[in-house]
Amino acid sequence: MKCDKCTKNKCTKKQKNTENESLVNDSKSPISDNDEESEFHKLANAKIFLSDCLACDNCVTSTEGLQIARQCQEAFLSVLSLNQRCDVSKHTVLVVSISPQSVPYFAAKHCINVTDVIQRLCGFLKGLGVHYVFNMTLAADFSLLESQREFVQRFYQRSQDQHALPMFASACPGWIRYAEKALGSLVLPHICTAKSPQQVMGSLIKDYFAKKQHLTPDKIFHLVITPCYDKKLEALGEDFYSSVYKIQGVDCVLTSGEIMQMMEQKGLLLTNVEPAPLDNMFEGIGDVCITRHDGRGSDGFLEHIFKYAAKEIFGVEINEIAYKTLRNKDFQEVTLEKDGEIVLRFAATYGFRNIQNMVYKLKKGKFPYHFVEVLACPGGCLNGKGQAMTEDRKMDKDLLHQMEGVYTSQPVQVPEANMHVQMLYQEWLEGRNSTKVQEVLHRQYHALSEMSNSIDIKW
C-alpha cells in the first residue's frame, strides 16, 4: 500500500540490491563465505523505506537520504576508531541510549532475561569503547508527563480552539512524517507537541549530562538503539538541531537488528559477552532492573493519558483499562462513562490502513475521539521493522509474541513515581511551568512541500 501522496507507478519499497558490504571497520568480517548468512547480514544493503509499510521514497529528499545513509554501523565504528588515535582534540565521549522496546528483542532471540540482556549489551558496547550506556525509560517518563498535561489543557480549551481536540500522540516518527508530508493543516495542529522519548533523551544527554560532565555538546557522540528505522529520520529533525554547536541531540540511530548484526559479524554471542553495569545519570551504578510503562509495548501513551485525564478532569480513579476491539486488533477504543454519558473516548490506531481510515473520518467531520495513540507499525513499537522481521521482510509473528511476553513480564513504573524526573524538573528545567520546559521538552511541526528530488534510501 502507498500513501496518497506517492507519485510512483510501482512501489519499490521491497527492492533490495545484491551487494554484500562488510560493516566491520578496518577489518574483514569474521563470517566466511561458507558460513550461513546471519539474519541481518544484508540489512545495510537493503533499500528499506520508512516503516517499510508507511512512507515511501517520495517522502525523503536527496539531502535527507545522504544524512540517513550516514546513520549506520560505519559511522559509529568510525567514531570509535578516532578515539583510539593520538589526536585527543578529535576524541569524543560515546554515550549509548537503549530503547525499552529493543530489550525484549535480545531477550527473545537469546532466551535470557531482561537483566542479563542489559548487562551483556553494556558489556558488548563498553568493550567496543563506549563510555556510558543508559536506558531511555527516564526520557519516556518526561514524554508521558508532558503529554498528559497537554491533553488536559487541550480538553479545557476545546470550546475556544477548534484544533484543541482530538489530540494525536507524537512518539511515532513514521506517523509524524506522514502527517507533515501528506496531511498538513488537517492534522498537524492536533498532534501533541511533547517530544518523543528519543528526542527527550537527546536533550538530556546533550544538555543536562554534558553540563554535568563539564563538556560541550559537540564533544559527545550520542547513539540510540531502537526497533525502528524511522527514528533515523526523526533524529535529523530541524527542531532537534543546535545552531550554536552545529549538532543534533541524537547523532546516530541503529536498530536492534543492526546491533545484532555487528555482534554476529564479530563472531560474538550476546550470552558469551562479559556483563557490565548499566550507567546511572545521577549517582553510582545504575539499577539493572528495567521497568516498563502500562500499555501495549509502546510506552503506554493511551493508558497514562486516559487515567490522568479521568482523575484530573472528572475525579475518577482508573485502575484497569478495558479495551474494545473494533475493526481489528490494531484498532481499539477505550471509553469513560459518568452519569450514563460517555465523557472520554480514546482510541489506539496502529498500522497504515487503520491510520488512513482514521484520517478519512477526520476529513468527513465524523471523528468521535478525544485522543488517539497513532503508531505506524501494526502491533506497535515491538513490531518495529528493525527487529521483528523475517528474512523476506515479513512480520515475525512468533518472535513478536515472545517479545510481548518479555515486555509484559517487566515491572511497571508510573512516571509520577520517578523521583529523578521530579528533581530534573527543578534542577534542570527550572520548574514544571517554565519557559525552558517548552523549549527543551516540546517541538513544532512543519507541513512539507512536494519533494521532486527524492531518492531511494540505502541502509
C-alpha positions in Angstrom: 0.0 0.0 0.0 1.2 3.5 -0.9 0.2 6.8 0.7 -2.0 9.1 -1.3 1.0 11.4 -2.0 3.0 8.7 -3.7 3.8 9.5 -7.4 5.4 6.2 -8.2 3.7 3.9 -10.7 5.3 1.0 -9.0 6.1 0.8 -5.3 9.7 -0.2 -4.8 9.9 -0.5 -1.1 10.6 -4.2 -1.1 13.5 -3.8 -3.5 16.9 -4.9 -2.3 20.3 -4.8 -4.0 22.6 -7.8 -4.1 25.9 -6.3 -2.9 27.5 -7.6 0.3 29.4 -4.9 2.2 31.2 -5.5 5.5 30.1 -3.4 8.4 33.3 -4.0 10.4 35.7 -1.0 10.3 39.2 -1.6 9.1 38.9 -5.4 9.3 37.3 -8.3 7.5 34.1 -9.8 8.5 34.5 -12.9 10.8 31.8 -14.5 8.7 33.4 -16.5 6.0 31.9 -17.1 2.5 30.9 -20.6 3.5 29.0 -19.5 6.6 25.3 -19.2 6.6 24.3 -15.6 6.3 23.1 -14.1 9.6 19.6 -12.9 10.0 20.5 -9.3 9.3 23.6 -9.8 7.2 22.1 -7.9 4.2 20.4 -5.3 6.3 22.8 -2.5 5.5 22.4 -3.2 1.8 18.7 -3.4 1.7 16.7 -0.5 0.2 14.3 0.0 3.1 11.7 2.7 3.2 10.4 4.4 6.3 8.4 1.9 8.3 8.7 -0.4 5.3 5.0 -0.1 5.0 4.0 3.5 5.7 6.1 6.2 3.9 7.7 5.7 0.5 10.8 7.1 -1.1 8.9 10.1 -2.3 8.8 11.3 1.3 12.6 11.7 1.6 14.7 14.4 0.0 18.1 13.7 -1.5 19.8 15.7 1.3 17.9 13.7 3.9 18.8 10.5 2.1 22.5 11.3 2.3 22.2 12.2 6.0 20.3 9.0 6.8 22.9 6.9 4.9 25.5 8.2 7.4 23.4 6.7 10.3 25.0 3.3 10.1 27.4 1.0 11.8 30.3 2.5 9.9 29.6 6.0 11.4 29.6 4.5 14.9 32.7 2.5 14.3 34.5 5.5 12.8 34.0 7.5 16.0 35.3 4.5 18.0 38.3 4.4 15.7 39.0 8.2 16.1 39.0 7.7 19.9 41.8 5.2 19.6 44.1 7.6 17.8 46.6 10.1 19.3 44.9 13.3 18.3 42.9 13.9 21.5 41.3 17.0 20.0 39.1 14.7 17.9 38.1 12.4 20.8 34.5 12.3 21.9 32.6 10.8 24.8 30.5 8.0 23.5 27.0 7.6 25.0 24.5 4.9 24.0 20.8 5.1 25.0 18.8 1.9 24.7 15.1 1.9 23.9 13.0 -0.2 26.3 11.3 -1.8 23.2 14.7 -3.1 22.0 15.5 -5.1 25.1 12.8 -7.8 24.6 14.2 -8.5 21.1 17.6 -9.5 22.5 15.9 -11.4 25.4 13.7 -13.4 23.0 16.5 -14.1 20.5 18.8 -15.4 23.2 16.3 -16.9 25.7 17.7 -14.8 28.5 16.1 -12.4 31.0 16.0 -8.7 30.7 18.6 -8.1 33.4 21.1 -10.3 31.5 20.3 -8.5 28.2 21.1 -5.1 29.7 24.2 -6.2 31.4 25.6 -8.0 28.4 24.6 -5.3 25.9 26.5 -2.9 28.2 29.5 -5.3 28.2 29.5 -5.5 24.4 29.2 -1.8 23.9 31.8 -0.9 26.5 34.1 -3.5 25.1 34.0 -1.5 21.8 34.9 1.7 23.6 31.6 3.2 24.6 31.9 5.3 27.8 28.3 5.4 29.1 25.2 3.2 28.5 21.7 4.4 29.7 18.2 3.2 29.3 15.6 5.6 27.9 12.8 5.0 30.5 13.6 8.3 32.1 13.1 10.1 28.8 9.8 8.3 28.2 8.6 9.4 31.7 9.1 13.1 30.6 7.3 12.5 27.3 4.3 10.9 29.1 4.1 13.6 31.8 4.2 16.4 29.2 1.6 14.6 27.0 -0.7 14.1 30.0 -0.7 17.8 30.9 -1.1 18.9 27.3 -4.2 16.8 26.8 -5.9 18.2 29.9 -5.1 21.7 28.8 -6.5 21.0 25.3 -9.6 19.5 26.8 -10.4 22.6 28.7 -9.7 24.7 25.6 -11.8 22.7 23.2 -14.7 25.2 23.1 -12.4 28.1 22.3 -9.9 26.3 20.0 -11.3 24.1 17.2 -7.8 22.4 16.9 -7.6 21.5 20.6 -9.2 18.1 20.1 -8.7 15.5 19.1 -5.1 15.2 20.2 -2.9 12.7 18.4 0.2 11.1 20.0 3.6 12.3 18.9 6.0 9.5 19.7 5.9 7.7 16.3 8.2 9.3 13.6 6.6 7.3 10.7 3.2 8.8 11.6 4.7 12.3 12.1 6.4 12.2 8.7 3.2 11.1 7.0 1.3 13.9 8.7 3.8 16.5 7.8 4.1 15.3 4.2 0.6 14.3 3.3 -1.9 15.7 5.8 -0.7 19.2 6.7 -3.1 21.6 8.4 -5.8 18.9 8.7 -3.8 17.0 11.3 -0.7 18.9 12.4 -2.4 21.3 14.9 -3.9 18.2 16.6 -0.6 16.5 17.3 0.8 16.6 20.8 3.8 18.9 21.0 5.7 16.7 23.5 8.9 15.4 22.1 9.3 11.6 21.6 11.3 9.7 24.2 14.2 9.5 21.8 14.4 13.3 21.4 13.9 14.0 25.1 16.9 11.7 25.6 18.8 13.7 23.1 18.1 16.8 25.2 19.1 15.1 28.4 22.4 13.9 27.0 23.5 17.0 25.1 22.3 19.5 27.7 22.0 18.1 31.3 24.5 15.3 31.1 27.0 17.4 29.1 27.0 20.1 31.7 27.3 17.6 34.5 30.4 16.2 32.8 31.8 19.7 32.0 31.6 19.0 28.3 30.3 21.0 25.4 27.6 19.1 23.5 29.7 18.7 20.4 32.2 16.6 22.4 29.6 13.9 23.0 28.6 11.3 20.3 25.1 10.1 21.2 23.9 6.8 19.7 20.4 5.4 20.2 19.4 1.8 19.8 15.7 1.4 18.8 13.4 -1.1 17.0 12.6 1.4 14.3 14.2 2.7 11.1 12.0 5.8 11.1 13.9 7.0 14.2 16.9 7.7 11.9 15.0 10.3 10.0 13.5 11.7 13.3 16.9 12.3 14.6 17.6 14.7 11.7 14.7 17.0 12.5 15.4 20.7 12.5 13.7 21.1 15.9 16.5 19.0 17.4 19.4 20.9 15.9 21.7 23.2 17.9 22.8 26.1 15.7 25.4 27.1 18.3 27.2 23.8 18.3 26.0 22.6 14.9 24.9 19.2 16.3 21.8 17.1 16.7 20.5 15.8 20.0 20.9 12.3 18.6 24.0 11.8 16.4 23.2 8.2 15.2 20.4 5.7 15.4 21.0 2.0 15.0 18.2 -0.6 15.1 18.3 -3.7 17.4 18.9 -5.8 14.3 21.9 -3.7 13.3 23.4 -4.2 16.7 22.8 -7.9 16.5 24.5 -7.9 13.1 27.5 -6.2 14.5 27.9 -8.9 17.1 27.4 -11.7 14.6 29.9 -10.3 12.2 32.4 -10.1 15.1 31.7 -13.8 15.9 30.1 -12.9 19.2 27.0 -14.3 21.0 25.4 -12.0 23.5 25.2 -14.8 26.0 29.1 -15.1 25.9 29.7 -11.4 26.4 31.1 -10.4 29.8 28.4 -8.3 31.6 28.9 -4.7 32.7 26.6 -2.5 34.8 24.2 0.0 33.3 25.1 3.5 34.0 23.1 5.9 36.1 23.0 9.6 35.1 22.8 10.7 38.7 24.9 8.7 41.1 26.7 5.4 41.5 25.9 2.3 39.5 22.5 2.1 37.8 19.8 -0.3 38.7 19.8 -3.1 36.1 16.1 -3.8 36.8 14.4 -2.3 33.7 10.8 -1.1 34.2 8.1 -0.6 31.7 5.0 1.6 31.4 1.4 0.3 31.2 0.2 -0.3 27.7 0.8 -2.5 24.7 4.5 -2.3 24.4 4.8 1.3 23.1 5.3 3.3 26.3 1.6 3.4 27.0 0.6 6.9 26.0 -3.1 6.0 25.7 -3.3 4.3 29.1 -1.4 7.0 31.0 -3.2 9.9 29.4 -6.6 8.3 29.9 -6.0 7.6 33.6 -4.6 11.0 34.2 -7.4 12.8 32.4 -10.1 10.7 34.1 -8.7 11.7 37.5 -7.8 15.4 36.7 -11.0 16.3 34.8 -13.7 14.0 36.2 -12.3 12.9 39.5 -12.4 9.2 38.6 -9.7 6.8 39.6 -9.0 4.2 36.9 -7.0 1.1 37.9 -7.7 -1.2 34.9 -8.5 -0.2 31.3 -10.9 -2.2 29.2 -10.1 -2.2 25.5 -12.9 -2.7 23.0 -11.6 -4.1 19.7 -13.3 -2.5 16.7 -12.3 -3.1 13.0 -9.3 -5.3 14.0 -6.9 -5.9 16.9 -4.9 -2.8 15.9 -7.9 -0.5 16.2 -9.3 -0.4 19.7 -11.1 2.1 21.8 -11.4 3.0 25.5 -14.3 5.0 27.0 -15.1 6.6 30.3 -18.7 6.9 31.4 -20.1 9.2 34.0 -23.7 9.5 34.9 -24.7 7.4 31.9 -22.8 9.6 29.4 -19.5 8.9 27.6 -17.2 11.7 28.7 -13.9 10.4 27.3 -13.3 8.3 24.2 -9.8 7.3 23.3 -8.5 5.0 20.5 -5.4 3.1 19.6 -4.7 3.1 15.9 -1.8 1.0 14.6 -0.8 0.4 11.0 -1.3 2.4 7.9 -4.7 1.0 6.9 -6.1 2.0 10.2 -4.4 5.4 10.1 -6.0 6.0 6.7 -9.4 5.1 8.0 -8.9 7.4 10.9 -7.9 10.3 8.7 -10.9 9.7 6.4 -13.2 10.1 9.4 -11.5 13.3 10.4 -11.9 14.7 6.9 -15.6 13.9 7.0 -16.1 15.6 10.3 -17.2 12.3 11.9 -14.5 11.9 14.5 -15.7 10.7 17.9 -12.3 10.5 19.7 -10.7 12.9 22.2 -7.2 11.2 21.9 -5.6 8.7 19.6 -2.4 6.8 20.1 -1.2 6.5 16.5 1.6 4.1 15.5 2.8 3.3 12.0 3.7 -0.3 12.7 0.9 -2.9 13.2 1.3 -4.3 16.7 3.1 -1.2 17.9 6.7 -0.5 18.6 7.8 -4.0 19.5 7.0 -4.8 15.9 9.4 -2.2 14.6 10.9 -3.2 11.2 14.4 -3.1 12.7 13.8 -6.2 14.8 10.6 -8.1 14.3 11.1 -9.2 10.7 11.9 -12.4 8.9 14.5 -12.6 6.1 11.9 -11.9 3.5 10.8 -8.7 5.3 7.6 -10.1 6.7 6.4 -9.8 10.3 7.9 -12.5 12.5 4.8 -13.3 14.5 6.4 -15.9 16.7 9.2 -13.6 17.7 6.7 -10.7 18.2 4.7 -13.0 20.5 7.8 -13.8 22.5 8.8 -10.1 22.8 5.3 -9.2 24.0 5.7 -11.8 26.8 9.1 -10.5 27.8 7.9 -6.9 27.8 4.7 -7.5 29.9 6.8 -9.6 32.4 8.7 -6.5 33.4 7.7 -4.5 36.5 5.5 -1.4 35.8 6.5 2.1 36.9 4.3 5.2 36.7 6.2 8.3 35.5 4.9 10.3 38.5 6.8 7.9 40.8 10.2 8.6 39.2 11.9 10.9 41.7 14.7 11.7 39.3 12.2 13.2 36.9 10.8 15.4 39.7 14.3 16.5 40.6 15.2 17.3 37.0 12.1 19.5 36.6 13.5 21.7 39.3 17.3 21.4 38.8 17.5 21.2 35.1 14.2 22.7 33.7 13.5 25.5 36.3 10.1 24.2 37.3 7.1 22.4 35.7 5.7 25.6 34.1 8.9 27.2 32.9 9.8 28.5 29.5 12.7 26.0 29.4 10.2 23.1 29.7 8.6 24.3 26.5 12.0 24.8 24.8 13.5 21.5 25.8 10.6 19.0 26.0 8.4 20.3 23.2 8.6 20.7 19.4 6.8 22.1 16.4 5.6 20.5 13.2 6.1 21.7 9.7 4.0 21.0 6.6 6.4 19.7 4.0 6.1 20.6 0.3 6.2 18.1 -2.5 9.7 16.6 -2.9 10.7 16.3 -6.5 14.3 15.4 -5.7 13.5 12.4 -3.5 15.7 9.3 -3.7 15.8 5.7 -2.5 17.4 5.3 0.9 20.0 2.6 1.2 20.6 1.3 4.7 
